Amino acid sequence: MKIIGINGSPRANGNTKSALDAMGKIFAEESIDFEVLHIGHQLSPCSGCFRCAKTHTCTLPDDGLNRFYEQLIQADGLVFGSPVYFASITSGMRCFMDRIGCIDMNNGRQFRFKVGVPVVVARRAGAVNAMDELIHYLNYAQMLIPGSVYWPLAFGNRPGEVWQDEEGIQTLEVLARNMAYVMKVMDAGKAQHPVPELPRKYYTNFIR
Ligand SMILES: Cc1cc2nc3c(=O)[nH]c(=O)nc-3n(C[C@H](O)[C@H](O)[C@H](O)COP(=O)(O)O)c2cc1C
C-alpha cells in the first residue's frame, strides 16, 4: 500500500512538509509506503479548454502536471496539504486540483474510493476555510475522508514551527492512524465487495 502526500506550499521544506512528515512517521509504523510530492509554484492554471475530455491528459505546455497525475492514480491514499494564503489554499494547490480534477472526471474517476485527507497549516486564521476547499475536491472525486480528534490543522509561521503545536501534531498523527485503518479495512474487503459501477453522469446546467 502506498500513500502520497501533496505539498501545496511553494516552500519545499516549510510547515506543510513538516505536517506531512508527522503523518509519515505513523505511516511507517503502519508499514505503508509514503512519498511527498512537492508541486512547487510552476503549475499553470486550468485553461478550461476541456481537451482532456478527449486526451485524458492535460494538453497545456508540460509543467509536470501529467506526471503528478500518473503518480497519484497509482497510490491507495492521498494527503492534500496546503498552507493558508489569504484565508485560502495556495494558488499552486488550486491549479493542481483544477487540472487533475478535470482530467480525472474525464478519465473514469481514478480517485474513486481512494482514502484522501486534507491537511492545512496556518499562522493564525483561515485554516478551516482552506480545509473546506480541499474537502470539496476530495468529496467530488469520491474519495473516502477519515477524520481525527480535531480538524486537520496545525499552526506555525516560520518553517518547522508546527512541531511546537502539540495538539496539531497529535491531530495529524491520529489522522494518519485512522487513514491507515480505513485503507487496510478497504483492502481486506475489496475481494468480497466490488466497486459499484460508475453511472453515466447527468449534466443539468440550469439552462432553459
Ligand atoms: C502570501 C501569504 C499569505 C498568507 N496568508 C495567511 C492567512 O491568511 N492566514 C494565516 O494564518 N497565515 C497566512 N500565511 C502564513 C502561512 O500560512 C504560514 O506561514 C504557513 O506556516 C506556511 O506554510 P509553509 O511553511 O508550508 O509554506 C500566509 C503566508 C503567505 C506567504
The ligand as an SDF file (V2000), in Angstrom:
LIG
                    3D

 31 33  0  0  0  0  0  0  0  0999 V2000
    1.0780   35.1770    0.7350 C   0  0  0  0  0  0  0  0  0  0  0  0
    0.8310   34.6020    2.1000 C   0  0  0  0  0  0  0  0  0  0  0  0
   -0.4210   34.6960    2.6630 C   0  0  0  0  0  0  0  0  0  0  0  0
   -0.6850   34.1470    3.9150 C   0  0  0  0  0  0  0  0  0  0  0  0
   -1.9370   34.2410    4.4250 N   0  0  0  0  0  0  0  0  0  0  0  0
   -2.2090   33.6820    5.6390 C   0  0  0  0  0  0  0  0  0  0  0  0
   -3.5320   33.7230    6.1650 C   0  0  0  0  0  0  0  0  0  0  0  0
   -4.4850   34.2320    5.5720 O   0  0  0  0  0  0  0  0  0  0  0  0
   -3.7280   33.1690    7.3920 N   0  0  0  0  0  0  0  0  0  0  0  0
   -2.7200   32.5960    8.1010 C   0  0  0  0  0  0  0  0  0  0  0  0
   -2.9710   32.1010    9.2090 O   0  0  0  0  0  0  0  0  0  0  0  0
   -1.4700   32.5070    7.6130 N   0  0  0  0  0  0  0  0  0  0  0  0
   -1.1810   33.0280    6.3880 C   0  0  0  0  0  0  0  0  0  0  0  0
    0.0870   32.9570    5.8770 N   0  0  0  0  0  0  0  0  0  0  0  0
    1.1230   32.2740    6.6610 C   0  0  0  0  0  0  0  0  0  0  0  0
    1.3390   30.8120    6.2390 C   0  0  0  0  0  0  0  0  0  0  0  0
    0.1340   30.0940    6.1500 O   0  0  0  0  0  0  0  0  0  0  0  0
    2.2290   30.0930    7.2770 C   0  0  0  0  0  0  0  0  0  0  0  0
    3.4670   30.7810    7.3710 O   0  0  0  0  0  0  0  0  0  0  0  0
    2.4650   28.6600    6.9510 C   0  0  0  0  0  0  0  0  0  0  0  0
    3.0950   28.0330    8.0390 O   0  0  0  0  0  0  0  0  0  0  0  0
    3.3400   28.4950    5.7200 C   0  0  0  0  0  0  0  0  0  0  0  0
    3.4700   27.1210    5.4100 O   0  0  0  0  0  0  0  0  0  0  0  0
    4.7470   26.5790    4.6010 P   0  0  0  0  0  0  0  0  0  0  0  0
    5.9340   26.7640    5.5170 O   0  0  0  0  0  0  0  0  0  0  0  0
    4.4880   25.1470    4.3240 O   0  0  0  0  0  0  0  0  0  0  0  0
    4.8420   27.3940    3.3610 O   0  0  0  0  0  0  0  0  0  0  0  0
    0.3710   33.4960    4.6300 C   0  0  0  0  0  0  0  0  0  0  0  0
    1.6290   33.4010    4.0520 C   0  0  0  0  0  0  0  0  0  0  0  0
    1.8610   33.9350    2.8010 C   0  0  0  0  0  0  0  0  0  0  0  0
    3.2500   33.8070    2.1860 C   0  0  0  0  0  0  0  0  0  0  0  0
  1  2  1  0
  2  3  1  0
  2 30  2  0
  3  4  2  0
  4  5  1  0
  4 28  1  0
  5  6  2  0
  6  7  1  0
  6 13  1  0
  7  8  2  0
  7  9  1  0
  9 10  1  0
 10 11  2  0
 10 12  1  0
 12 13  2  0
 13 14  1  0
 14 15  1  0
 14 28  1  0
 15 16  1  0
 16 17  1  0
 16 18  1  0
 18 19  1  0
 18 20  1  0
 20 21  1  0
 20 22  1  0
 22 23  1  0
 23 24  1  0
 24 25  2  0
 24 26  1  0
 24 27  1  0
 28 29  2  0
 29 30  1  0
 30 31  1  0
M  END
$$$$
